[in-house]
Amino acid sequence: MTVDRGDEARASYLAHLDTLAIDPGAFELESDGTILAPQRRLAEAVPLPSLRLSGAGEGVPELRLEEQVARGGMGAVHLATQLPLGRRVAVKRPLHDDPRMHATLLAEARVTGALQHPNIVPVHTLGLGPDGEPMLVMRFIEGTRWSERITPLYPEPLTGDDDPVDEHLRILVQVCHAVELAHAMRVLHLDLKPDNVMLGQFGEVYVLDWGLAVAMDPTAVAPLPLASDIRHVAGTPAYMAPEMAAADGEAIGEATDVYLLGAILYELLTGAPPHLADRPIDALASAFSSEPPPLGDEVPRELAELCRRALRFDPLERFSQVRKLREAILAFLRHRASARAASRALERVDELAATLGRGAPDADEVAALVGEARFGLQEATRQWPGNREAVTGLRRLVALHVDHHLARGDVAGAAAALRDLSTPDAALKAKVDEALAAESAATEARERELRELREAARQSKLGGGPDLRRRVAISAIGIVLPLAALFVRRVVYGQPSSYPEALAVTGVFLLVTLGNQRSIKREVTEMTRKVGRAMLLATAMVGATFAFGWAAGVPFTTSMAMVMLPTTAMLLTGSVLVHRALAVAAIPLVAATVLILVLPALRGLWIAVALGATILLGGRVWDRIRSADAER
C-alpha cells in the first residue's frame, strides 16, 4: 500500500527543512531505509580491551568468526564462537572504517549493555578487533526478524491457538516492557520498528539496534547525546513521529517512542507502516503532517482508538507513557478474550432456550447447557466486568434457569439459580420470593395439619382409639340388647315382633347415635362429623321405613329386609368416596337381608347380629383409616 500525501504536504515539509538549513539531499539511507544520524559523540571515552580473533596475530584467541548472518547500513553481524567458554555468540562490527560508524556502534554497545532486561539482547563484552575497529559481542539469537512474520491482522484469518492478533499484540507488549525500562533509565530508542525486533525460537522477544538512542537528560544510564540537542533528521521515515521529521529536539521525549510503537501497531493492523511511500521525502512529509491514519471498520473500535491515540500529532495528546499504552493493549486483549468467551457461551444459552421451548427437556442436557453457559459468561465477566453482552447473557441464562425450576416446582433450585447473579434482577427476585413464600406457607400448613392430626390421634380427637371403641360398644349394645330382648320374647314366650317393637328399637338406636354425635369434640376433622351425621340419617331412614311399612300394611318381614338397604347404601357410597375398606362393613347387612327372606322366623336374630357386626367392623375400619392419616 502506497500513501501519497501530495505535492502540498511535500512542499510544506521542504519549506520547514529549509528554515533549519537541512538539505534533504544529504540524507544517507541504510539498506532498510533508515536515515543515518550525523556523527555521534559520546559524553565520555572509555578505553577498550583488544579482542583476539582466531587466525589473526599471536596470543590466545578469544573469538572465532564464522559466517555473516545480518547486515545493515552501519554494521554487519557475524556468528562466532567464544572460545574460552565454547559458546555461540553474535559479533557486530562496523562495515567501514568510519568514525561515525564507530561512534554509533559504541553508543549502541553502551546503551544495550546498561539496559539489562529479558527483552533486550545481553551484551557479553565490547572490545577492539585486530584493525582497531570496535566489536560488540552479544548473545546469539536463533530466530527471525518480526518484520518477516507480519501480515495484516484484520479481518482475522485464524482463531484459537493460532490466533495472530493475540500473538502479535503480546509481542508488542514485550517490546513495550523493554522500552519502559529504557525510559526509566532516561534513554529513548527512536528507531522502533518490526525489523529491529528479533523473535527467538522459544518465544523470546528482543529489541535490537539502539544505535540512534539518545538521553532524555544528563542522568541517563549511558553517556549519549541529549534528545534536546537534536537538530537533524534520523530514523526510519515510514514510522517517524512528526517531531522527529521536524528535527525538533525539544519536542522529542517519551511520547516519541510511544508514536513509534503506535506505528508498529498500525503496521500490525494494516500490513504497512503509517508513512510508507515510494520516496523517503514523501514518507517524511507524511510523518511531518501526521494526519489521522485510516483504519477500516473491520478493526475493533477499541484497538483502532488506542492506535489513533498513540499516533496523534501532538505529543501531549498521545499516551504520556509507554506503560499506559501497554496497559491499553492488555485491556483490549482481556476485553477481546472476554467477548469471545461470551460469544461461545451465548450459543449455549440459545441452545438452552430452544431445548426448554420444546417441552419436557432432558435433565442432563439442561444441566450441561447451563453449566457450560454459566462458566463461559462468568469467566467473560471476570475478565472484563464491563462486558455488557456477557452481563446481559448471564441475566438471560438465569431467567431461563429460574423459570425451568419454577415450572418443575423446584423453588429451592430457582433460588439457587438466582444466586448466579451478583446483582439479582428485581423482577426475577420478586418471582422467586413469591414462589418461596407460597411454598413456605404450604409447607407450614402441611406441618400444622400433620401436628394437629398426630396430636388428635394421640389424644383420641380424631374419633379413633379408646374413644371410638367406647362409642362403638355403646352403639352395639344400644341396638343389640333391644333386638335380643325381642328375640327372647318371640322364642321363649312365643310373642311375635311387630312394627311397634321395631320402631321402639330404632328410636333407642337413634338416641344412642345422637348422643355419640353430640359427644364428638370440636377438634376432630370435618370428615368425622360428616360420618356421624350420615349414621344419624341412616338410622332415621330405618325408622321411616318401618313407619311407612306399618302404615302401608307391608308385611313386617318384608320391612325388616328393607331396613338393611339404607345402611348398606351408605357404606357402599363411603367405600367409593372415602375408602374401599368400608365395603367390608356392608357384608353383614347384605347377608342379613338374604337370611331374613329365607328364614323369616329368625329375623330378629339376623338383624341383631348384622347390625352389631356392621357397627363393629365399620368402626374398626374407620379407626384404621384415620390412624393411618394421622401417621402420614
C-alpha positions as CSV (number, residue, x, y, z in Angstrom):
1,M,0.0,0.0,0.0
2,T,1.5,3.4,-1.0
3,V,0.5,6.6,0.6
4,D,0.8,9.8,-1.4
5,R,0.4,12.9,0.8
6,G,0.5,15.2,-2.2
7,D,2.6,18.0,-3.5
8,E,1.3,20.4,-0.9
9,A,2.5,18.3,2.0
10,R,5.9,17.8,0.4
11,A,6.3,21.5,-0.3
12,S,5.4,22.4,3.2
13,Y,7.9,19.9,4.6
14,L,10.7,21.1,2.4
15,A,10.0,24.7,3.4
16,H,10.3,23.6,7.1
17,L,13.7,21.9,6.4
18,D,14.9,25.0,4.6
19,T,14.3,27.1,7.7
20,L,16.5,24.6,9.6
21,A,19.2,24.7,6.9
22,I,18.8,20.9,6.4
23,D,19.4,19.6,2.9
24,P,17.3,16.6,2.3
25,G,19.6,15.6,-0.5
26,A,22.3,14.9,2.1
27,F,20.3,12.3,3.9
28,E,22.1,9.0,4.0
29,L,20.0,5.9,3.9
30,E,20.7,2.4,5.1
31,S,19.6,-0.5,3.1
32,D,16.5,-0.8,5.2
33,G,15.5,2.8,4.5
34,T,16.7,4.2,7.8
35,I,18.2,7.8,7.7
36,L,21.6,7.8,9.4
37,A,22.3,10.3,12.1
38,P,25.3,12.6,11.9
39,Q,28.5,11.6,13.6
40,R,27.7,11.0,17.3
41,R,29.9,11.9,20.1
42,L,29.8,10.1,23.4
43,A,29.8,12.1,26.6
44,E,32.9,10.3,27.7
45,A,35.5,8.0,26.1
46,V,36.3,4.6,27.7
47,P,39.4,2.6,26.8
48,L,38.5,-0.8,25.2
49,P,40.4,-4.1,25.5
50,S,41.7,-5.9,22.5
51,L,39.8,-9.0,21.3
52,R,42.0,-11.6,19.7
53,L,40.5,-13.5,16.7
54,S,41.4,-17.0,15.7
55,G,43.9,-16.9,12.9
56,A,44.8,-13.3,13.4
57,G,48.1,-12.5,15.2
58,E,49.8,-14.1,18.1
59,G,48.4,-14.9,21.5
60,V,45.5,-17.0,22.7
61,P,42.4,-16.3,20.5
62,E,39.1,-15.3,22.2
63,L,36.8,-15.4,19.2
64,R,36.4,-17.4,16.0
65,L,34.4,-15.5,13.5
66,E,32.1,-17.5,11.2
67,E,29.5,-16.6,8.6
68,Q,27.8,-13.3,8.4
69,V,24.1,-13.6,9.5
70,A,22.9,-10.0,9.2
71,R,23.9,-6.7,7.5
72,G,22.7,-3.1,7.9
73,G,23.8,0.3,6.7
74,M,26.1,0.8,9.7
75,G,27.4,-2.7,10.5
76,A,27.3,-6.4,10.0
77,V,26.6,-9.2,12.4
78,H,28.7,-12.4,12.3
79,L,28.1,-15.7,14.0
80,A,31.1,-16.5,16.2
81,T,32.4,-18.9,18.9
82,Q,33.6,-17.5,22.2
83,L,36.5,-20.0,22.6
84,P,37.2,-19.9,26.3
85,L,33.5,-20.7,27.0
86,G,32.8,-22.7,23.9
87,R,29.5,-20.8,23.3
88,R,28.0,-19.3,20.2
89,V,27.8,-15.6,20.2
90,A,26.9,-12.8,17.8
91,V,29.6,-10.2,16.9
92,K,28.6,-6.8,15.5
93,R,31.3,-4.9,13.6
94,P,31.1,-1.6,11.6
95,L,31.0,-2.0,7.8
96,H,33.7,0.6,7.2
97,D,36.5,2.3,9.0
98,D,34.3,5.4,9.5
99,P,34.4,7.4,12.8
100,R,30.7,7.9,12.6
101,M,30.0,4.2,12.3
102,H,32.4,3.5,15.2
103,A,30.7,6.1,17.4
104,T,27.3,4.7,16.6
105,L,28.4,1.1,17.4
106,L,30.0,2.3,20.7
107,A,26.8,4.1,21.7
108,E,24.7,1.1,20.9
109,A,27.0,-1.1,22.9
110,R,27.0,1.2,26.0
111,V,23.2,1.5,25.9
112,T,22.5,-2.2,25.3
113,G,25.0,-3.2,28.0
114,A,23.4,-0.8,30.5
115,L,19.8,-1.9,29.8
116,Q,19.6,-5.3,31.4
117,H,16.2,-6.7,30.6
118,P,14.7,-10.0,29.3
119,N,13.6,-8.2,26.1
120,I,17.0,-6.6,25.4
121,V,19.9,-8.7,24.0
122,P,22.5,-9.4,26.6
123,V,25.9,-7.9,25.9
124,H,28.9,-10.1,26.7
125,T,31.8,-7.8,26.0
126,L,32.9,-4.8,24.0
127,G,36.4,-4.5,22.6
128,L,38.7,-3.7,19.6
129,G,39.4,-6.0,16.8
130,P,42.8,-6.6,15.1
131,D,42.3,-3.5,12.9
132,G,41.2,-1.3,15.8
133,E,37.5,-1.3,14.9
134,P,35.0,-1.8,17.8
135,M,33.5,-5.2,18.2
136,L,30.3,-5.8,20.2
137,V,29.9,-9.4,21.4
138,M,26.3,-10.3,22.2
139,R,24.1,-13.3,22.8
140,F,23.4,-15.1,19.6
141,I,19.7,-15.3,18.9
142,E,18.4,-18.0,16.7
143,G,15.1,-16.7,15.2
144,T,13.6,-14.3,12.8
145,R,13.0,-10.6,12.4
146,W,9.5,-9.7,13.4
147,S,9.0,-7.9,10.1
148,E,9.3,-11.3,8.3
149,R,6.2,-12.6,10.1
150,I,3.8,-9.6,9.9
151,T,0.7,-9.9,7.8
152,P,-2.5,-7.7,8.3
153,L,-4.4,-8.9,11.4
154,Y,-7.8,-7.8,10.2
155,P,-10.0,-9.3,9.0
156,E,-9.0,-12.1,11.3
157,P,-8.0,-15.2,9.3
158,L,-7.5,-17.5,12.3
159,T,-8.8,-18.2,15.7
160,G,-7.9,-20.3,18.7
161,D,-4.4,-21.4,19.4
162,D,-3.2,-19.9,16.1
163,D,-4.8,-16.6,16.7
164,P,-2.3,-14.0,15.2
165,V,-4.0,-11.0,16.9
166,D,-3.3,-12.3,20.4
167,E,0.2,-13.4,19.4
168,H,1.4,-10.2,17.7
169,L,-0.1,-7.9,20.3
170,R,1.6,-9.8,23.1
171,I,4.9,-9.4,21.2
172,L,4.2,-5.7,21.1
173,V,3.6,-5.8,24.9
174,Q,7.0,-7.3,25.4
175,V,8.6,-4.6,23.2
176,C,6.8,-2.1,25.4
177,H,8.4,-3.6,28.5
178,A,11.9,-3.1,27.1
179,V,11.1,0.5,26.1
180,E,9.7,1.1,29.6
181,L,12.9,0.0,31.1
182,A,14.9,2.3,28.8
183,H,12.7,5.3,29.7
184,A,13.2,4.5,33.4
185,M,16.9,4.7,32.6
186,R,16.3,8.0,30.8
187,V,17.0,6.6,27.3
188,L,15.0,6.9,24.1
189,H,15.3,4.3,21.3
190,L,14.0,6.5,18.4
191,D,14.1,3.6,15.8
192,L,11.5,1.2,17.0
193,K,10.1,-0.9,14.1
194,P,9.4,-4.6,13.5
195,D,12.8,-5.0,11.7
196,N,14.5,-4.1,14.9
197,V,12.7,-6.8,16.9
198,M,14.0,-10.4,16.9
199,L,11.8,-13.3,17.8
200,G,13.5,-16.4,19.2
201,Q,12.6,-20.0,18.6
202,F,11.1,-20.4,22.1
203,G,9.0,-17.2,22.4
204,E,11.9,-14.8,23.2
205,V,11.4,-11.2,22.1
206,Y,14.4,-8.9,21.8
207,V,14.6,-5.2,20.9
208,L,17.7,-4.5,18.8
209,D,19.6,-1.7,17.2
210,W,19.9,1.0,19.8
211,G,22.3,3.0,17.5
212,L,20.0,6.1,17.4
213,A,19.3,6.1,21.1
214,V,19.6,9.4,22.9
215,A,19.5,10.5,26.5
216,M,16.4,12.2,27.9
217,D,18.6,14.2,30.3
218,P,22.1,14.0,31.8
219,T,21.0,11.4,34.4
220,A,20.7,8.8,31.6
221,V,22.3,5.4,32.3
222,A,24.6,5.7,29.3
223,P,26.7,8.7,28.0
224,L,24.5,9.5,25.0
225,P,23.7,12.8,23.1
226,L,20.7,14.6,24.6
227,A,17.4,14.5,22.8
228,S,17.0,18.2,23.3
229,D,20.2,18.8,21.2
230,I,18.8,17.0,18.1
231,R,18.8,19.3,15.1
232,H,18.8,16.7,12.4
233,V,16.6,14.1,10.9
234,A,17.4,10.5,11.7
235,G,15.3,7.3,11.9
236,T,13.0,5.3,9.6
237,P,10.7,7.7,7.7
238,A,7.9,5.2,7.4
239,Y,7.5,5.0,11.2
240,M,8.7,8.5,12.2
241,A,6.9,10.7,14.7
242,P,6.2,14.3,13.5
243,E,8.8,15.9,15.9
244,M,11.5,13.5,14.5
245,A,10.7,14.5,10.9
246,A,10.7,18.2,12.1
247,A,14.1,17.7,13.8
248,D,12.5,19.3,16.9
249,G,14.7,18.0,19.7
250,E,12.8,20.0,22.3
251,A,9.6,18.1,21.5
252,I,11.3,14.6,21.4
253,G,10.6,12.6,24.5
254,E,8.8,9.5,25.8
255,A,5.8,10.3,23.6
256,T,8.1,10.0,20.6
257,D,8.8,6.3,21.3
258,V,5.0,5.9,22.0
259,Y,4.4,7.2,18.5
260,L,6.8,4.6,17.1
261,L,5.1,1.8,19.0
262,G,1.8,3.1,17.6
263,A,3.3,3.0,14.1
264,I,4.2,-0.7,14.7
265,L,0.7,-1.4,15.9
266,Y,-0.7,0.3,12.7
267,E,1.5,-2.0,10.6
268,L,0.2,-5.0,12.5
269,L,-3.4,-3.9,11.8
270,T,-3.0,-3.0,8.1
271,G,0.2,-4.7,6.9
272,A,2.1,-1.5,6.3
273,P,3.6,1.4,8.4
274,P,1.6,4.7,8.5
275,H,4.0,6.7,6.3
276,L,5.0,4.2,3.7
277,A,5.8,5.9,0.4
278,D,7.9,5.4,-2.8
279,R,10.4,8.1,-1.9
280,P,11.8,9.0,1.5
281,I,10.9,12.6,1.2
282,D,7.3,11.7,0.7
283,A,7.4,9.5,3.8
284,L,9.0,12.3,5.8
285,A,6.3,14.7,4.6
286,S,3.7,12.3,5.7
287,A,5.3,11.9,9.1
288,F,5.7,15.7,9.4
289,S,2.0,16.3,8.9
290,S,0.8,13.0,10.6
291,E,-2.8,13.1,9.5
292,P,-5.1,10.6,11.4
293,P,-4.3,7.2,9.9
294,P,-7.1,5.4,8.1
295,L,-8.4,2.2,9.7
296,G,-11.2,0.1,8.3
297,D,-14.4,-0.9,10.1
298,E,-13.0,-4.5,10.4
299,V,-10.6,-3.2,13.1
300,P,-12.2,-3.3,16.6
301,R,-13.1,0.1,17.7
302,E,-11.2,-0.1,21.0
303,L,-8.0,-1.2,19.2
304,A,-8.4,1.4,16.5
305,E,-8.9,4.2,19.1
306,L,-5.8,3.3,21.0
307,C,-3.8,3.1,17.8
308,R,-5.0,6.6,16.7
309,R,-4.2,8.0,20.1
310,A,-0.7,6.7,20.0
311,L,-0.3,8.3,16.5
312,R,-1.6,11.8,17.5
313,F,0.3,14.7,16.0
314,D,0.6,16.5,19.3
315,P,2.8,14.5,21.8
316,L,0.6,15.8,24.7
317,E,-2.4,14.0,23.2
318,R,-0.7,10.7,23.0
319,F,-0.3,8.2,25.8
320,S,2.0,10.0,28.2
321,Q,3.9,6.9,29.0
322,V,4.7,3.6,27.3
323,R,3.2,1.9,30.3
324,K,-0.2,3.4,29.6
325,L,-0.1,2.2,26.0
326,R,0.9,-1.3,27.2
327,E,-2.0,-1.4,29.7
328,A,-4.4,-0.3,27.0
329,I,-3.3,-3.1,24.7
330,L,-3.6,-5.6,27.6
331,A,-7.0,-4.3,28.4
332,F,-8.1,-4.8,24.8
333,L,-6.8,-8.4,24.9
334,R,-8.8,-9.1,28.0
335,H,-11.8,-7.5,26.5
336,R,-11.3,-9.5,23.3
337,A,-10.9,-12.8,25.2
338,S,-14.0,-11.9,27.3
339,A,-16.0,-11.1,24.1
340,R,-15.0,-14.4,22.5
341,A,-15.8,-16.4,25.7
342,A,-19.2,-14.6,25.9
343,S,-19.9,-15.4,22.3
344,R,-19.4,-19.1,22.8
345,A,-21.4,-19.1,26.0
346,L,-24.3,-17.2,24.3
347,E,-24.5,-20.0,21.8
348,R,-25.1,-22.4,24.7
349,V,-27.8,-20.0,26.1
350,D,-29.6,-20.1,22.7
351,E,-29.4,-23.9,22.7
352,L,-30.9,-24.0,26.2
353,A,-33.8,-21.7,25.2
354,A,-34.5,-23.9,22.2
355,T,-34.4,-27.1,24.4
356,L,-36.7,-25.7,27.1
357,G,-39.0,-24.4,24.4
358,R,-39.6,-27.9,23.1
359,G,-41.0,-29.0,26.5
360,A,-40.1,-32.0,28.7
361,P,-36.4,-31.4,28.3
362,D,-33.8,-34.0,29.4
363,A,-32.5,-33.0,32.8
364,D,-28.9,-34.0,32.0
365,E,-28.9,-31.9,28.8
366,V,-30.3,-28.9,30.6
367,A,-27.7,-29.2,33.3
368,A,-24.9,-29.5,30.8
369,L,-26.0,-26.5,28.8
370,V,-26.5,-24.4,31.9
371,G,-23.1,-25.4,33.2
372,E,-21.2,-24.5,30.0
373,A,-23.1,-21.2,29.6
374,R,-22.6,-20.2,33.2
375,F,-18.9,-20.9,33.2
376,G,-18.3,-19.0,29.9
377,L,-20.3,-16.0,30.9
378,Q,-18.9,-15.8,34.4
379,E,-15.4,-16.1,33.0
380,A,-16.2,-13.4,30.5
381,T,-17.4,-11.0,33.2
382,R,-14.4,-11.9,35.3
383,Q,-12.0,-10.9,32.5
384,W,-14.0,-7.8,31.7
385,P,-16.7,-6.7,34.2
386,G,-17.8,-4.1,31.7
387,N,-18.7,-6.7,29.0
388,R,-22.4,-5.8,28.5
389,E,-23.1,-8.8,26.3
390,A,-21.8,-11.2,28.9
391,V,-23.8,-9.4,31.7
392,T,-27.0,-9.4,29.7
393,G,-26.4,-13.0,28.6
394,L,-25.9,-14.2,32.2
395,R,-29.2,-12.5,33.2
396,R,-31.0,-14.3,30.3
397,L,-29.4,-17.6,31.3
398,V,-30.5,-17.2,34.9
399,A,-34.0,-16.2,33.9
400,L,-34.3,-19.4,31.8
401,H,-32.9,-21.5,34.6
402,V,-35.2,-19.9,37.2
403,D,-38.3,-20.4,35.0
404,H,-37.3,-24.0,34.3
405,H,-37.1,-24.8,38.1
406,L,-40.3,-23.0,38.9
407,A,-42.1,-24.9,36.1
408,R,-41.0,-28.1,37.8
409,G,-42.0,-26.9,41.2
410,D,-38.4,-26.8,42.4
411,V,-38.4,-23.5,44.2
412,A,-35.1,-24.2,46.0
413,G,-33.4,-24.8,42.6
414,A,-34.8,-21.5,41.3
415,A,-33.4,-19.7,44.4
416,A,-30.0,-21.3,43.8
417,A,-30.0,-20.3,40.1
418,L,-30.8,-16.7,41.1
419,R,-27.5,-16.6,43.1
420,D,-25.5,-16.8,39.9
421,L,-26.2,-13.1,39.5
422,S,-24.0,-10.8,41.7
423,T,-26.8,-8.2,41.3
424,P,-30.1,-10.0,41.1
425,D,-32.7,-8.8,38.6
426,A,-35.6,-7.2,40.6
427,A,-38.3,-9.0,38.6
428,L,-36.7,-12.4,38.9
429,K,-36.1,-11.9,42.6
430,A,-39.7,-10.9,43.1
431,K,-40.9,-14.0,41.2
432,V,-38.6,-16.4,43.2
433,D,-39.5,-14.6,46.5
434,E,-43.2,-15.1,45.7
435,A,-42.7,-18.8,45.0
436,L,-40.7,-19.2,48.2
437,A,-43.4,-17.5,50.2
438,A,-46.1,-19.7,48.7
439,E,-44.0,-22.9,49.3
440,S,-43.2,-21.8,52.8
441,A,-46.9,-21.2,53.5
442,A,-47.9,-24.5,52.0
443,T,-45.2,-26.3,54.0
444,E,-46.2,-24.6,57.2
445,A,-49.9,-25.5,56.6
446,R,-49.0,-29.1,55.9
447,E,-46.8,-29.3,59.0
448,R,-49.5,-27.6,61.1
449,E,-52.1,-30.1,59.9
450,L,-49.8,-33.0,60.5
451,R,-49.1,-31.8,64.0
452,E,-52.8,-31.5,64.6
453,L,-53.6,-34.9,63.2
454,R,-50.8,-36.5,65.3
455,E,-51.9,-34.7,68.4
456,A,-55.6,-35.5,67.7
457,A,-54.7,-39.2,67.1
458,R,-52.7,-39.3,70.3
459,Q,-55.5,-37.7,72.4
460,S,-58.3,-39.7,70.5
461,K,-59.6,-36.4,69.0
462,L,-59.9,-37.9,65.5
463,G,-62.5,-40.4,66.6
464,G,-60.0,-43.2,66.9
465,G,-58.6,-45.2,69.7
466,P,-60.5,-45.8,73.0
467,D,-63.0,-43.1,72.3
468,L,-64.1,-44.7,69.1
469,R,-64.2,-48.2,70.7
470,R,-66.3,-46.7,73.5
471,R,-68.8,-45.2,71.1
472,V,-68.9,-48.4,69.0
473,A,-69.6,-50.5,72.1
474,I,-72.4,-48.2,73.2
475,S,-73.9,-48.3,69.8
476,A,-73.7,-52.1,69.6
477,I,-75.2,-52.5,73.0
478,G,-77.9,-49.9,72.2
479,I,-79.1,-51.9,69.2
480,V,-78.2,-55.5,70.1
481,L,-79.8,-55.6,73.5
482,P,-83.3,-54.4,72.4
483,L,-83.2,-56.8,69.5
484,A,-82.1,-59.6,71.7
485,A,-85.0,-58.9,74.1
486,L,-87.4,-59.1,71.1
487,F,-85.8,-62.4,70.1
488,V,-86.2,-63.9,73.6
489,R,-89.8,-62.6,73.7
490,R,-90.5,-64.4,70.4
491,V,-88.6,-67.6,71.0
492,V,-89.2,-68.1,74.8
493,Y,-92.6,-66.6,75.2
494,G,-93.9,-67.1,71.6
495,Q,-94.9,-63.5,71.1
496,P,-94.1,-62.3,67.5
497,S,-92.4,-59.0,66.9
498,S,-94.2,-56.2,65.1
499,Y,-93.9,-52.7,63.9
500,P,-94.2,-51.0,67.4
501,E,-91.3,-53.0,68.8
502,A,-89.2,-52.3,65.7
503,L,-89.9,-48.6,65.9
504,A,-89.1,-48.6,69.6
505,V,-85.7,-50.3,68.9
506,T,-85.0,-47.9,66.1
507,G,-85.8,-45.0,68.4
508,V,-83.4,-46.4,71.0
509,F,-80.6,-46.7,68.4
510,L,-81.3,-43.2,67.1
511,L,-81.0,-41.8,70.6
512,V,-77.7,-43.6,71.1
513,T,-76.3,-42.4,67.8
514,L,-77.4,-38.8,68.5
515,G,-75.7,-39.0,71.9
516,N,-72.4,-40.2,70.3
517,Q,-72.6,-37.4,67.7
518,R,-73.1,-34.7,70.3
519,S,-70.2,-36.1,72.3
520,I,-67.7,-35.6,69.4
521,K,-65.2,-32.9,70.2
522,R,-64.8,-29.8,68.1
523,E,-61.2,-30.5,67.4
524,V,-61.9,-33.6,65.2
525,T,-61.9,-33.4,61.4
526,E,-64.8,-32.5,59.3
527,M,-64.8,-36.0,57.8
528,T,-65.6,-37.5,61.2
529,R,-68.5,-35.2,61.8
530,K,-69.9,-36.0,58.3
531,V,-69.7,-39.7,59.0
532,G,-71.6,-39.2,62.3
533,R,-74.3,-37.2,60.5
534,A,-74.6,-40.0,57.9
535,M,-75.2,-42.6,60.6
536,L,-77.9,-40.4,62.1
537,L,-79.5,-40.1,58.7
538,A,-79.3,-43.8,58.0
539,T,-81.0,-44.5,61.4
540,A,-83.7,-42.0,60.7
541,M,-84.3,-43.7,57.3
542,V,-84.6,-47.1,59.1
543,G,-87.3,-45.6,61.4
544,A,-89.0,-44.0,58.4
545,T,-89.0,-47.4,56.6
546,F,-90.7,-49.1,59.5
547,A,-93.3,-46.3,59.9
548,F,-94.1,-46.4,56.1
549,G,-94.4,-50.2,56.1
550,W,-96.7,-50.2,59.1
551,A,-98.9,-47.5,57.6
552,A,-99.0,-49.2,54.2
553,G,-99.7,-52.6,55.5
554,V,-96.4,-54.1,54.3
555,P,-95.7,-57.4,55.9
556,F,-93.3,-56.9,58.8
557,T,-90.9,-59.5,57.5
558,T,-90.5,-57.6,54.2
559,S,-90.0,-54.3,56.1
560,M,-87.3,-56.0,58.2
561,A,-85.4,-56.9,55.0
562,M,-85.9,-53.4,53.5
563,V,-84.4,-51.6,56.5
564,M,-81.0,-53.1,55.7
565,L,-80.9,-51.1,52.4
566,P,-80.2,-47.5,53.7
567,T,-77.3,-48.6,55.8
568,T,-75.9,-50.8,53.1
569,A,-76.1,-47.9,50.6
570,M,-74.4,-45.6,53.0
571,L,-71.5,-48.0,53.5
572,L,-71.1,-48.7,49.8
573,T,-71.1,-45.0,49.0
574,G,-68.4,-44.4,51.6
575,S,-66.3,-47.2,50.1
576,V,-66.3,-45.3,46.8
577,L,-65.8,-41.7,48.2
578,V,-63.8,-42.3,51.3
579,H,-62.1,-45.7,51.4
580,R,-62.8,-49.0,49.8
581,A,-62.4,-50.9,53.1
582,L,-65.8,-49.5,54.3
583,A,-67.4,-52.0,51.9
584,V,-66.4,-54.8,54.3
585,A,-68.9,-53.4,56.9
586,A,-71.7,-53.8,54.4
587,I,-71.3,-57.6,54.1
588,P,-73.2,-58.4,57.3
589,L,-76.1,-56.3,56.2
590,V,-76.4,-57.9,52.8
591,A,-76.1,-61.4,54.4
592,A,-78.9,-60.4,57.0
593,T,-81.2,-59.3,54.2
594,V,-80.9,-62.6,52.4
595,L,-81.4,-64.6,55.7
596,I,-84.5,-62.6,56.7
597,L,-86.1,-63.5,53.4
598,V,-85.0,-67.2,53.6
599,L,-85.6,-67.7,57.4
600,P,-88.1,-65.0,58.5
601,A,-88.7,-66.7,61.8
602,L,-85.2,-65.7,63.0
603,R,-85.3,-62.3,61.5
604,G,-84.7,-60.6,64.9
605,L,-81.5,-62.6,65.4
606,W,-80.3,-61.8,61.9
607,I,-80.9,-58.1,62.3
608,A,-79.2,-58.0,65.7
609,V,-76.1,-59.9,64.6
610,A,-75.9,-58.0,61.3
611,L,-76.2,-54.5,62.8
612,G,-73.8,-55.3,65.6
613,A,-71.2,-56.8,63.2
614,T,-71.6,-53.8,60.9
615,I,-71.1,-51.3,63.7
616,L,-68.0,-53.1,65.0
617,L,-66.5,-53.7,61.5
618,G,-67.3,-50.1,60.3
619,G,-65.8,-48.6,63.5
620,R,-62.7,-50.7,63.2
621,V,-62.2,-49.8,59.6
622,W,-62.8,-46.1,60.2
623,D,-60.3,-46.1,63.2
624,R,-57.6,-47.7,61.0
625,I,-58.2,-45.1,58.2
626,R,-57.9,-42.1,60.5
627,S,-54.9,-43.5,62.3
628,A,-53.1,-44.0,59.0
629,D,-53.9,-40.4,58.0
630,A,-52.6,-39.1,61.3
631,E,-49.4,-41.1,60.9
632,R,-48.8,-39.6,57.5
